[in-house]
């Protein structure tokens, strides 16, 4: 709301994949660029979102495409990433050491009890955030236990150990490395490379 109230001579919106994500994201972007062009959010939901959800996709998408096409510059990965080599995926299975595995079990037990208690207190529908928090902490324990709980500071991470072993070798071979993590604190731990 605040950004839509800003005064400017022109507006530009950049996005990754609003057409693939959902129609309401596209509506929000277009409404910022040209307020009211796609109607109100409620009207747009009735006219475009619900038909797409019901599987009436082709006709609805074609109409929506015709409406927004004049204001979208859409480039594919092939058009913008010509200098990138083909994607190579390698799956490396790593087995946690016992201390990391124990931290995982402790975290799982803690959140299992917490979620069940929350479900008993408020019901399943109102407990979703606790389920998501538990899943997040378990992912963090798998990656680097200290991310999930500072008390796990002394526990080693099989993934961090592996990265610390393999990254210097790749750097020494003058390999280009693009490393992603959902947790910036994990990237901070790898900043030594």
C-alpha positions in Angstrom: 0.0 0.0 0.0 2.8 2.4 0.9 4.7 1.9 -2.3 1.6 2.4 -4.4 1.1 5.8 -2.8 4.6 7.0 -3.8 4.6 9.6 -6.5 6.8 9.0 -9.6 7.0 9.8 -13.3 7.1 6.1 -14.2 7.0 2.7 -12.5 9.0 -0.4 -13.1 8.6 -3.8 -11.5 11.1 -6.6 -11.6 10.2 -10.1 -10.7 11.4 -13.6 -11.1 8.6 -15.9 -12.1 5.2 -14.2 -11.3 3.5 -16.0 -14.2 4.5 -19.4 -12.8 4.0 -18.6 -9.1 0.3 -17.6 -8.9 -2.0 -15.2 -10.5 -2.4 -12.9 -7.5 1.3 -12.1 -7.5 0.9 -11.0 -11.1 -2.1 -9.0 -10.2 -0.2 -7.2 -7.4 2.7 -6.3 -9.8 0.3 -5.0 -12.5 -1.7 -3.1 -10.0 1.4 -1.3 -8.8 2.3 -0.5 -12.4 -1.1 0.5 -13.6 -3.6 0.7 -10.7 -7.0 -0.8 -11.6 -6.0 -2.2 -14.9 -6.8 -5.7 -13.8 -9.7 -4.7 -11.6 -10.0 -5.1 -7.9 -8.3 -7.9 -6.1 -11.7 -9.5 -5.4 -12.8 -9.2 -9.1 -9.4 -10.6 -10.3 -9.7 -13.5 -8.0 -13.2 -14.4 -9.3 -12.2 -13.8 -13.0 -8.8 -15.4 -13.1 -7.5 -17.0 -10.0 -10.5 -19.3 -9.3 -10.9 -20.5 -12.9 -7.1 -21.4 -12.9 -7.5 -23.3 -9.6 -10.5 -25.2 -11.1 -8.4 -26.3 -14.0 -10.0 -23.9 -16.6 -6.5 -22.9 -17.4 -6.1 -22.4 -21.1 -8.8 -19.8 -21.9 -8.2 -17.9 -18.7 -4.4 -17.8 -19.2 -4.7 -16.7 -22.8 -7.0 -13.8 -21.9 -4.7 -12.8 -19.0 -1.6 -13.1 -21.3 -3.3 -10.8 -23.8 -4.0 -8.2 -21.1 -0.5 -8.1 -19.6 1.7 -8.9 -22.6 2.1 -5.3 -23.7 3.7 -4.3 -20.3 5.9 -7.4 -19.8 9.4 -8.0 -21.0 9.9 -11.6 -20.4 13.2 -13.3 -21.1 14.0 -16.9 -20.6 17.1 -18.4 -19.0 18.4 -19.3 -22.4 18.2 -15.7 -23.5 19.9 -14.2 -20.5 22.4 -16.8 -19.5 24.2 -17.7 -22.7 27.6 -17.6 -21.0 26.7 -20.2 -18.4 27.6 -23.8 -18.9 25.0 -26.5 -18.7 23.8 -27.3 -15.2 25.5 -30.2 -13.6 24.0 -31.8 -10.5 25.9 -34.1 -8.2 24.1 -35.7 -5.2 26.4 -36.5 -2.3 24.9 -38.4 0.5 26.5 -37.6 3.9 25.9 -39.5 7.1 25.8 -37.5 10.3 28.2 -38.2 13.0 26.7 -39.5 16.3 26.8 -36.1 18.0 25.0 -34.4 15.2 22.5 -37.3 14.9 21.8 -37.0 18.7 21.2 -33.2 18.3 18.8 -34.0 15.5 16.9 -36.5 17.7 16.8 -34.1 20.6 15.4 -31.3 18.4 12.9 -33.6 16.8 11.7 -34.8 20.2 11.4 -31.2 21.5 9.4 -30.0 18.6 7.2 -33.2 18.5 6.2 -32.5 22.1 5.7 -28.8 21.5 3.6 -29.3 18.4 1.4 -31.9 20.0 0.9 -29.7 23.1 0.0 -26.8 20.8 -2.4 -29.0 18.8 -4.1 -30.0 22.1 -4.3 -26.4 23.2 -5.4 -24.6 20.1 -6.2 -27.3 17.5 -4.4 -28.4 14.3 -5.3 -25.4 12.1 -3.7 -22.9 14.5 -0.6 -25.0 15.1 0.9 -24.8 11.6 3.5 -22.2 12.5 4.9 -24.5 15.2 5.2 -27.4 12.6 7.0 -25.1 10.2 9.4 -23.9 13.0 10.2 -27.5 13.9 10.9 -28.4 10.3 13.1 -25.3 9.9 15.1 -26.2 13.1 15.6 -29.8 11.9 16.9 -28.6 8.5 19.3 -26.3 10.4 20.5 -29.2 12.5 21.2 -31.2 9.4 23.1 -28.3 7.9 25.0 -26.9 10.9 23.6 -27.7 14.4 24.6 -24.4 15.9 22.2 -22.6 13.5 19.3 -24.3 15.3 20.5 -24.0 18.8 23.6 -22.1 20.2 24.0 -24.9 22.7 25.1 -27.2 19.9 28.2 -25.1 19.3 30.6 -27.9 20.0 28.8 -30.3 17.6 30.4 -30.8 14.2 28.5 -30.6 11.0 29.1 -33.3 8.4 28.0 -30.8 5.6 30.3 -28.0 6.8 33.2 -30.5 7.2 32.6 -31.7 3.6 32.4 -28.2 2.2 35.6 -27.2 4.1 37.3 -30.2 2.5 36.1 -29.8 -1.1 35.9 -26.1 -1.6 39.7 -25.4 -1.3 40.3 -28.1 -3.9 37.9 -26.6 -6.3 39.3 -23.1 -5.8 42.8 -24.4 -6.4 41.6 -25.9 -9.7 40.3 -22.4 -10.6 36.7 -23.7 -10.7 33.9 -21.3 -10.5 31.6 -22.0 -7.6 28.2 -20.7 -6.8 27.0 -21.7 -3.4 23.5 -21.2 -2.2 22.1 -21.5 1.3 18.7 -20.5 2.7 20.6 -19.4 5.8 23.0 -16.5 5.5 24.5 -17.5 8.8 25.7 -20.7 7.1 27.3 -18.7 4.3 29.1 -16.6 7.0 30.7 -19.7 8.3 32.0 -20.4 4.8 33.4 -16.9 4.3 36.9 -18.1 4.9 37.2 -19.5 1.3 
